[in-house]
Amino acid sequence: MKIGILGSGQLGRMLALAGYPLGHTFTFFDTAPNSATSNLGATTLATFDDHTALGAFAAACDVVTYEFENVPYQAALTINSHVPVYPPARALKVSQDRVIEKEFLQGLGIATPAFLAVSSEAELHSACLTLGTPCIVKTRRLGYDGKGQVRINSQGDIAGAWRELSGAPLIVEGFIPFTRELSVIAVRSIDGTVLTYPLAQNVHRSGILHRSEIPAPEVTQELQAAAYQIASTVLQELQYVGVIAIELFDVDGELLVNELAPRVHNSGHATIDGVVTSQFENHIRAITGTALGSVEPRSRSVMYNLVGTLPDLSRLTALPNAKLHLYGKEPRAGRKLGHVTLLNPSQRDEQTLEQLLGGVSVAVVTPTS
């Protein structure tokens, strides 16, 4: 099939790399040049409000998908009038506004942090009194990798948070004293089959995912089943096709949903090397109507992001069972340049890698919960 991808970053790159061995071809649509997919297919450069360009792009495709969740809803509808778009446009609408997203989840009986929408400094004061401090104030739309959010530790922080984030609709979320951060990568096929990968345990630095381990340690059958129930409920309600990531807080064995990401996800990168069928291949399988592949792990897999600058790659690849993936991007502060996955690593392997990445992480310590 001819598959169109909205966006041409590293996720689009990895989707294409997973899809070419299956016999598919790819074309991309983006608003900026110098993409990570430049050697993998033609790119249409246009804005998302250029309906002529969107129509021409759709005409060259059998199916269209996207690699980031901020594709404008109307653009997805325009393309869908010509060719199927998966995941469906409704998934974009739900996930692009944090208030709508949490109302959607709570309407399905899925637990989330307590939250309030605010549109003025006075409402922000009121919300902080209601939810208590500490709490987290975020923009309702956009914002990723820690951007667009501020932690409020006391009433004295409110004025500064308002100055930093005002001008955009906001949401205040109650602070969750979680045991750990988890995510579940799930996939739903056109025929309604739902599979979930083993839960991933995630560690962030400065709001950016640093380390992700699949399978997460100390996951009971009950916890994995709870993650499956959350995912299948969301996917069924949205009539979803493709891969979704659901970010979770583990609070003493109970799962709360933090956010939805209607796409392949950074915390699922370890599936490329550590699982029978990667999240990228299963996304392609789902949107093309092909039977889904096994989500059984081949090994314990620990993925580290390479952010900002690259370490000594010769030392990195000398680590036993290290699998390096570079995205072809120029170094820049806070930019994800690639990732490395360690298969069945020893603690010494992880400590060596942490030193190469410029720090020592407590992430190698198995949580007690």
Protein Blocks (a to p, Z undefined) as FASTA:
>chain_A
ZZddedjdfklmmmmmmmmmnopacddddfbehifklmnoccddddfklmklmmmmmmmp
cbdcdfbfkbcfklmmmmmmmoccdddfklmmmmmpmklmmmmmmmnopacddddddfbf
klmmmmmmmnopadddddfbghiehiaiacdfbfklmmmmmmmmgoiacddddddddfbd
cdddddddfkopacdddddddddeehiafbdcdddehiafklmmmmmmmmmmmmmmnopa
cjdddddddeehiacdfbdcdbddfklmmmmmmpmbafklmmmmmmnopacddfbdfbdc
dddddehiacdfklmmmpghiacddehiacdehiafbdcddehiafklmmmmmmmnopac
fklpccdZZ
